[in-house]
Amino acid sequence: MQYLGLVISIIFIAIVAKLLLKDYFPQTVLLIAGIAMLLLAGLINKSLPIESNSSGIILFDIFEYIKESFSKTNANVGLMIMTIGGFVAYMDKIGASEALVKVALKPLSILKKFPNFAAVAVIPIGQLIFICVPSAAGFGLLLMASVFPILINLGVSRLAAVSIITGCTSFCIGPASVITASAVQIAQIETVPYFIHSQIPIAIILNIVLMISYFLVNKHYDKKDKLNSFEVKTAEKASNVAPAVYALLPILPLILLLSFSGVFSIFPIKLKIETTTAMLFSLFVGMLFELLRTKNLKAVFASFKVFLDGMGDIFKSVVTLIIVAEIFANGLISLGFMDGLISISQNIGFGAVGIGIIMTIMIFLAALLMGSGNAAFFAFGPLIPNVAAKFGVASTSILLPMNLSASMGRAISPIAGVLIATANVAGVPVMAVVKRNLIPVFSVLLTLLIYHFGICF
């Protein structure tokens, strides 16, 4: 029966992948697939993952479980993610995100005579910005409006510039990342220690590999394609010019979280600030900055709507995806997908390392197919605590590489929003960007697997 559930699960995964590739709305696909799997699991196993008392009717129990999922997620990680989305939208509206980019990119001016080095120098700077502006599509368009013209003026080809900009989104790390928020909630650990002790050390190594790979790949393709002589299309975007001091606002939540996390003993008093609290505090600091700059109280009060709209946009695009992906994941669990996978892995002799590699590659491929690192992680992340417990390892030992590989897969997905948007602005084919991203992304994926499972695991 265990392997029957595994086979049924694989069939559902294949159907879901096919529908997502055909651009079906992902929330509906995952929800319907989850409901169907839960219904089958209920008929086969006579049990469902509902927390309240069963009604005695499987179909009603499934919708009771859906209700519980909405309630639980909105009250916890959903609120955090919506607050992050609202804060990012507000920072973009007042020009703080653009101010951060301008300040961060000033060091590139010293590399004017070395365009290829200037291009890869964007990667660590872009990673730092991406930590504070974690929307991949938003980050990509922001850099297309600011970094892209700079790189072009330095002699970098359009395709090389776009590939570098999209490559900067390969690692979703930091307290403001939606995937990070989901990972720490799944593992039931604190955000800042996970960021500092788990994400940063491996991200440094992966960024170095990414820089070397992009330098060699773009140099090769530029010689082959001879794109430097093409007419340049630059982004036309109305710039909201903000003072340089505004560059502090997007990183203020990160400063607060690090300062009051207990990791650094900066202040004599012990005070712990949660991510949502840091975002809300930083939002009102931003509003105060706007009041001092514009002297228009009515306009500043009205600007709060941008934050609320941002929260709403994140709810319909991300939070709902988390909820339906969790339902999809629990459908897989109820059918015995993970139990079957673990059983096969143990019989083959894989152990925790083998299952960790399988899950990391699986989520990488899922992100590539879905065009979304978030969707891939939300679908498979909740499966890990049970897996880790059966192998006697910490959940983060498997969640961390999954966290990173989810965003890697998105960076080479031709249906990813960030690739479509940036390629469109630059006037280059999406598949040409994917072609340039393939070797660097596969290089960092291989490095991740070897380093994490071969050295650190």
Secondary structure, 3 states (H helix, E strand, C coil): CHHHHHHHHHHHHHHHHHHHHCCCCHHHHHHHHHHHHHHHHHHHHCCCCCCCCCCCCHHHHHHHHHHHHHHHHHHCHHHHHHHHHHHHHHHHHCCHHHHHHHHHCHHHHHHCCCHHHHHHHHHHHHHHHHHHCCCHHHHHHHHHHHHHHHHHHCCCCHHHHHHHHHHCCCCCCCCCCHHHHHHHHHHCCCHHHHHHHHHHHHHHHHHHHHHHHHHHHHHHHHHHHCCCCCCCCCCCCCCCCCCHHHHHHHHHHHHHHHHCCCCCCCCCCCCCCCHHHHHHHHHHHHHHHHHHHHCCHHHHHHHHHHHHHHHHHHHHHHHHHHHHHHHHHHHHHHHCHHHHHHHHHHHHCCHHHHHHHHHHHHHHHHHHHHCCHHHHHHHHHHHHHHHHHHHCCCCHHHHHHHHHHHHHHHCCCCCCHHHHHHHHHHCCCHHHHHHHHHHHHHHHHHHHHHHHHHHHC
